[in-house]
């Protein structure tokens, strides 16, 4: 397994997203997916305090709670890398010192662990001085409650500024960035943001790695898909998206694997990317993803997809 950036965290090539746990996947379904993911060789879990507050009757923290119960029941805490985030849950949707520290304590309790392996600043907060925010994350690291910290949804300018402050003040530094990035949504990351990540030795852990499900290949012209994400995924059904699917179909046939795993392999082989995040509600969905753990495209194949 590759080491995440400058850390001593060995992470699998596929990071399992926890945004569906407690939403479209109940506890039993979530446990089954988690068990199968680990059995296949995965060890990197991504969640957040806000998951899944949007579900009917939910208030946030449901995903962390399910993962915590699974860790306790399976006794696998030392075998997995647990990442969570703060900054989007109502009442905790800022990056003030007290918010960060209190939210971390609540996440630790829900997860049933004594430390978080990777703790993300989920959303840059322009209304709170970066010095205040970064000092709070540094305190969590110094207190042993968080091993490493990372950023999500930062612009290149703000990420560079944060890293500069961390260096100047001797704070714990971000080791990773979690941006939106996939085969059909590239413009926001490739360029200045990617350069900041690369120049500072950070790892990239992309979310929406399958473009909200579009890159699974199940969304096609004239095909109706019953899914909570159908509307969002279908927006990629344009000329560009269809060209991407055509090449993905060909490569999936060549490797006798799934369209999703080929799309994820392209992403996993991009500069700085450590592990794409993808979620699965069912074992069937997970089976589309896990081939990534052992799939390596040729450089020519990566370049062919990049050129579309």
C-alpha positions as CSV (number, residue, x, y, z in Angstrom):
1,X,0.0,0.0,0.0
2,X,1.3,3.5,-0.8
3,X,2.1,5.9,2.0
4,X,-0.1,9.0,2.1
5,X,2.2,12.0,1.3
6,X,4.7,12.7,4.1
7,X,2.8,10.6,6.7
8,X,3.2,7.1,8.0
9,X,-0.3,6.2,6.9
10,X,-0.4,3.3,4.5
11,X,-3.6,3.6,2.5
12,X,-5.3,1.5,-0.1
13,X,-5.7,2.7,-3.6
14,X,-9.5,3.0,-3.1
15,X,-10.9,5.1,-0.3
16,X,-14.4,4.1,0.7
17,X,-16.7,7.0,1.0
18,X,-19.1,7.0,4.0
19,X,-21.6,9.5,2.7
20,X,-24.3,6.8,2.0
21,X,-24.1,5.2,5.5
22,X,-27.2,6.2,7.4
23,X,-28.8,7.6,4.3
24,X,-29.3,5.2,1.4
25,X,-27.6,2.4,3.3
26,X,-28.9,1.3,6.7
27,X,-26.6,-0.1,9.4
28,X,-26.8,-3.7,8.2
29,X,-26.1,-2.7,4.6
30,X,-23.3,-0.5,5.7
31,X,-21.7,-3.2,7.8
32,X,-21.8,-5.6,4.8
33,X,-20.2,-3.1,2.5
34,X,-17.5,-2.3,5.1
35,X,-16.8,-6.0,5.7
36,X,-16.5,-6.7,2.0
37,X,-14.3,-3.7,1.3
38,X,-11.8,-4.7,4.0
39,X,-11.9,-8.3,2.8
40,X,-10.9,-7.1,-0.7
41,X,-7.9,-5.3,0.7
42,X,-9.2,-1.8,1.4
43,X,-8.3,0.1,4.5
44,X,-9.1,3.8,4.0
45,X,-12.5,5.2,5.2
46,X,-13.8,8.7,4.5
47,X,-16.7,10.3,6.4
48,X,-17.7,13.7,7.9
49,X,-19.7,15.0,10.8
50,X,-22.3,16.3,8.2
51,X,-22.9,12.8,6.8
52,X,-25.8,12.3,6.3
53,X,-27.7,15.3,7.6
54,X,-29.7,15.6,4.4
55,X,-31.4,12.2,4.9
56,X,-35.0,12.2,6.2
57,X,-35.0,12.3,10.0
58,X,-31.2,12.8,10.2
59,X,-29.3,15.5,12.0
60,X,-25.7,14.6,11.0
61,X,-23.2,12.2,12.5
62,X,-25.1,9.1,11.3
63,X,-22.2,7.9,9.1
64,X,-19.6,8.3,11.9
65,X,-21.9,6.5,14.3
66,X,-22.3,3.5,12.0
67,X,-18.6,3.4,11.3
68,X,-17.9,3.6,15.0
69,X,-20.3,0.7,15.7
70,X,-18.7,-1.4,13.0
71,X,-15.2,-0.7,14.3
72,X,-16.3,-1.8,17.8
73,X,-18.0,-4.9,16.6
74,X,-15.3,-6.0,14.2
75,X,-12.3,-4.9,16.4
76,X,-10.6,-3.5,13.3
77,X,-9.5,-0.1,14.5
78,X,-5.8,-0.6,14.0
79,X,-6.4,-2.1,10.5
80,X,-8.1,1.0,9.0
81,X,-7.3,4.6,8.3
82,X,-10.2,6.8,9.4
83,X,-10.7,10.2,7.9
84,X,-13.5,12.6,8.9
85,X,-14.2,16.3,8.5
86,X,-15.6,19.5,10.1
87,X,-17.1,22.6,8.7
88,X,-20.5,21.8,7.0
89,X,-22.8,20.6,9.7
90,X,-25.4,23.1,10.9
91,X,-24.1,24.7,14.0
92,X,-20.6,23.7,13.2
93,X,-20.4,25.2,9.7
94,X,-17.4,27.5,10.3
95,X,-13.7,27.1,11.2
96,X,-13.6,29.0,14.5
97,X,-11.3,27.5,17.2
98,X,-14.1,26.4,19.5
99,X,-16.0,24.9,16.6
100,X,-13.1,22.8,15.4
101,X,-12.2,21.6,18.9
102,X,-15.8,20.8,19.9
103,X,-16.6,19.1,16.6
104,X,-13.5,16.9,16.9
105,X,-14.5,15.7,20.3
106,X,-18.0,14.8,19.0
107,X,-16.6,12.9,16.0
108,X,-14.2,11.0,18.3
109,X,-17.2,10.0,20.5
110,X,-19.4,8.9,17.6
111,X,-16.5,7.0,16.0
112,X,-15.6,5.4,19.4
113,X,-11.9,6.0,18.9
114,X,-9.2,7.9,20.8
115,X,-7.7,9.5,17.7
116,X,-8.7,10.5,14.1
117,X,-6.1,9.5,11.5
118,X,-6.9,12.3,9.1
119,X,-9.0,15.3,10.0
120,X,-10.2,17.6,7.2
121,X,-11.0,21.3,7.2
122,X,-14.2,20.5,5.2
123,X,-14.8,24.0,3.8
124,X,-12.6,27.1,3.8
125,X,-14.0,29.8,6.1
126,X,-13.1,33.2,4.8
127,X,-14.8,34.9,7.8
128,X,-12.4,33.3,10.4
129,X,-8.7,34.2,10.4
130,X,-6.7,31.3,9.1
131,X,-4.3,31.7,12.0
132,X,-7.1,30.9,14.4
133,X,-8.3,27.9,12.4
134,X,-4.9,26.4,11.9
135,X,-3.9,26.9,15.5
136,X,-6.9,24.8,16.5
137,X,-6.0,21.9,14.2
138,X,-2.4,22.1,15.5
139,X,-3.7,21.8,19.1
140,X,-5.6,18.7,18.1
141,X,-2.4,17.1,16.7
142,X,-0.4,18.1,19.7
143,X,-3.0,16.7,22.0
144,X,-2.9,13.4,20.2
145,X,-6.6,13.5,19.2
146,X,-5.7,13.8,15.5
147,X,-2.7,12.3,13.7
148,X,-2.7,14.4,10.5
149,X,-4.7,17.2,9.1
150,X,-5.9,18.0,5.6
151,X,-7.9,20.5,3.6
152,X,-11.0,20.2,1.4
153,X,-12.6,22.7,-1.0
154,X,-9.8,25.2,-0.9
155,X,-8.8,27.5,-3.7
156,X,-5.1,27.5,-4.8
157,X,-4.6,30.9,-3.3
158,X,-6.1,30.0,0.1
159,X,-4.3,26.7,0.3
160,X,-1.0,28.3,-0.4
161,X,-1.7,30.9,2.2
162,X,-2.6,28.3,4.8
163,X,0.5,26.3,4.1
164,X,2.6,29.4,4.5
165,X,1.1,30.2,7.9
166,X,1.6,26.7,9.1
167,X,5.2,26.8,8.1
168,X,5.8,30.2,9.7
169,X,4.0,29.4,12.9
170,X,5.4,25.9,13.3
171,X,1.9,24.4,13.1
172,X,1.1,20.9,12.0
173,X,0.8,21.1,8.2
174,X,-1.8,19.9,5.8
175,X,-0.7,16.6,4.2
176,X,-3.6,16.2,1.7
177,X,-6.2,18.0,-0.2
178,X,-9.7,16.7,-1.0
179,X,-11.1,18.4,-4.1
180,X,-13.7,17.5,-6.7
181,X,-11.8,15.8,-9.4
182,X,-12.7,13.1,-12.0
183,X,-12.4,12.2,-15.6
184,X,-15.2,14.6,-16.7
185,X,-14.6,17.4,-14.1
186,X,-11.0,18.4,-14.4
187,X,-10.8,22.2,-14.8
188,X,-11.1,23.2,-11.1
189,X,-8.2,21.0,-10.0
190,X,-5.8,20.8,-12.9
191,X,-3.7,23.9,-13.0
192,X,-3.0,26.2,-10.1
193,X,-4.5,24.0,-7.4
194,X,-2.7,20.9,-8.6
195,X,0.6,22.9,-8.7
196,X,0.2,24.1,-5.1
197,X,-0.4,20.5,-4.0
198,X,2.5,19.2,-6.1
199,X,4.9,21.9,-5.0
200,X,4.2,21.3,-1.3
201,X,4.3,17.5,-1.4
202,X,0.6,17.0,-0.5
203,X,-1.5,14.0,-1.5
204,X,-4.8,14.4,-3.4
205,X,-7.8,12.4,-2.3
206,X,-10.5,13.3,-4.8
207,X,-14.3,13.2,-4.1
208,X,-17.0,12.7,-6.7
209,X,-14.4,10.5,-8.3
210,X,-17.1,8.9,-10.4
211,X,-18.9,12.1,-11.3
212,X,-21.9,11.4,-9.0
213,X,-22.2,8.0,-10.5
214,X,-22.0,8.9,-14.2
215,X,-18.6,7.2,-14.6
216,X,-20.0,3.8,-13.5
217,X,-21.4,3.6,-17.0
218,X,-25.0,2.9,-16.0
219,X,-26.2,6.3,-17.2
220,X,-26.8,6.1,-20.9
221,X,-29.1,7.8,-23.4
222,X,-32.6,6.5,-23.1
223,X,-31.8,4.5,-19.9
224,X,-33.8,5.3,-16.8
225,X,-31.8,4.8,-13.5
226,X,-33.6,4.9,-10.2
227,X,-31.1,6.5,-7.9
228,X,-30.9,9.4,-5.5
229,X,-28.1,10.8,-7.7
230,X,-29.7,10.2,-11.1
231,X,-30.4,13.9,-11.8
232,X,-26.9,15.0,-10.9
233,X,-25.2,12.2,-12.9
234,X,-27.3,12.7,-16.0
235,X,-25.9,16.2,-16.6
236,X,-22.7,14.6,-17.9
237,X,-24.7,12.9,-20.7
238,X,-23.3,15.2,-23.4
239,X,-21.0,14.7,-26.4
240,X,-17.9,14.8,-24.2
241,X,-19.4,12.4,-21.6
242,X,-20.4,9.9,-24.3
243,X,-16.9,10.0,-25.8
244,X,-15.4,9.2,-22.4
245,X,-17.8,6.3,-21.9
246,X,-16.9,4.9,-25.3
247,X,-13.2,4.6,-24.4
248,X,-14.0,3.4,-20.9
249,X,-16.2,0.7,-22.4
250,X,-13.4,-0.4,-24.6
251,X,-10.8,-0.5,-21.8
252,X,-13.2,-2.3,-19.5
253,X,-13.6,-5.0,-22.1
254,X,-9.9,-5.2,-22.6
255,X,-9.2,-5.7,-18.9
256,X,-12.4,-7.8,-18.3
257,X,-13.4,-5.4,-15.6
258,X,-15.9,-2.6,-14.8
259,X,-16.2,0.8,-16.3
260,X,-16.1,2.3,-12.9
261,X,-12.8,0.7,-12.0
262,X,-11.2,2.0,-15.3
263,X,-12.4,5.5,-14.6
264,X,-11.0,5.3,-11.0
265,X,-7.7,3.9,-12.3
266,X,-7.3,6.9,-14.6
267,X,-7.8,9.1,-11.6
268,X,-5.5,7.1,-9.3
269,X,-2.7,7.4,-11.9
270,X,-2.9,11.2,-12.0
271,X,0.0,13.2,-10.4
272,X,-0.4,13.6,-6.6
273,X,-3.5,11.4,-6.4
274,X,-3.2,8.9,-3.6
275,X,-6.7,7.3,-3.5
276,X,-9.9,8.3,-5.2
277,X,-13.0,8.3,-2.9
278,X,-16.0,6.3,-4.1
279,X,-19.0,5.1,-2.1
280,X,-21.2,2.0,-2.4
281,X,-24.7,1.4,-1.0
282,X,-24.7,-2.3,-1.8
283,X,-22.3,-5.2,-2.3
284,X,-23.1,-5.1,-6.0
285,X,-22.0,-1.5,-6.2
286,X,-18.9,-2.2,-4.3
287,X,-18.0,-5.0,-6.7
288,X,-17.8,-2.4,-9.4
289,X,-15.2,-0.4,-7.4
290,X,-12.8,-2.9,-5.8
291,X,-11.0,-4.0,-9.1
292,X,-9.3,-0.6,-8.8
293,X,-7.2,-2.1,-6.0
294,X,-5.3,-4.2,-8.5
295,X,-5.9,-2.4,-11.8
296,X,-3.0,-0.5,-13.5
297,X,-3.6,1.2,-16.9
298,X,-0.7,1.7,-19.4
299,X,0.5,5.2,-19.8
300,X,-0.8,5.2,-23.3
301,X,-4.3,4.3,-22.0
302,X,-4.1,7.0,-19.4
303,X,-3.0,9.5,-22.0
304,X,-5.8,8.4,-24.4
305,X,-8.5,9.1,-21.7
306,X,-6.8,12.4,-20.8
307,X,-6.9,13.6,-24.4
308,X,-10.7,13.3,-24.8
